[in-house]
């Protein structure tokens, strides 16, 4: 019985030391929203698209979307997950920039779309 315990302990110790040698720590961000997500866009992120986020993660300089200063991280990240929301992906940004689409709308609906664009822009700009 003692020989079995010693053997099991030796195997566990050998396995744990091998496992420790094969482990590597990675640094990154697992949850980042760009201007494609409605929530990020409506709170002021008008410019940081996925490409900007990945450039920043690689350690390249980018322009901050809020205060417009040039920023750069000293040590690049090992990984970055852009986790934009699938719902309304890019729609709010497009409506803010281009207005509510009015193709094939009658006059009343076109005027309604125009006012909807104004309300959307006002709500975002005054947040």
N, C-alpha and C positions, 0 to 999 in steps of 0.2 A: 504494500500500500504506500509506503514512504517513497519507494522507487518511482511509483506512478505519479505521486505529487511532485517529486523533483523533476521528472521528465516533462510533466505538464507546465510547470513553472518555467523551465528552460525554454520550452517551445513558445510560451506566451511572451517571455522576455525577448527572444529572438525575433518574433513576429512584430512586437511593438517597436523595436529598434529599427527594423527594416521599414515599417510603415512610417516612422518618423523621418527617415531619410528621403522618402518619396513624396512627402508633403511639401507644398509650396504655397505661400500666402500671396494672394492677388488683391490689389486695391482698385476700387472702382465705385460706380454709382449704379444702383439697380432700379432707380425710379426717377426719370427726368422727363418733364413735359416741354415741348417746343411750342412755337406759335401756331402749330397745327391743332393743338388741343384748345377747346373752347375756354377752359378755366385759365390757362396760362395767357391766352390772347386777351381775355377781358380784363386781366389785372395789369396789363401794360407790356407784355412781351410781344411786340410787333415785329421784331427782326430776327430773333434767334430760331432759325429753322434747324432741322436735323443735321444738315451739313455743318452748320456753325457749332452745334453741340459736339459733334465728333471732332472737329478741328480743335476745339477747346480741350477735349479729353486727351488729344494727342500732344498737348503742350504747345500748340500754335496760338499766336495772338488773335483775339477776336474783340469785337466791340460789344460791350455790355448792353443788353436791351433796355435797361431802365435809365441809367445815368450816362450812357453813351461814352464811357471812358474805355480806353484800350486796356484789356486785361489778359493775363496769361498765367497759367499755373507753372510752378517751377518743375514739378515732377509729373510727367504724363501718367494718366490712369492706365491700368491694365485692361479695363473693360468699361463699357458704358452701355446701359440699356435705355433707349428712348422708348418711353411707355406712354405715348400719346393715346388719348381716349379714341375709341373707334366711333363713338356716337358723334355726329356732326364733324367728322375729321376734316378740318380745313374750311368748313362751310361758313362759320361765323367770320373768319378772316376774309374770305372771299366776299361775303355780303358787306362787310365793313369797307373793304377797299373798292369794290365794284358796284355796290348797291344790290338790292333785291332784284333778281331777274324779272324782266317784264315782257319777254318774248311771248307772242300769242295771247296777250292779255287785252281786255277791253279797256276803255278809258277809265272807268271807275276802279277797276283792279290795278291799273297802272298808277293811278294817283295814290291808292292805298299802299302799293309797294313802295312808292316814293316816300310816303310818310313813315312807313315801317323802317326804311333805311335811315331816315333822320332820327327816329326814336332809338334804334340800335346804336348808331354812332354817338348820340348824346349819352345813352346809358353807359357805354364803354368809356367815353372820354371823361365822364364825371365821377368815375369810380376811384 
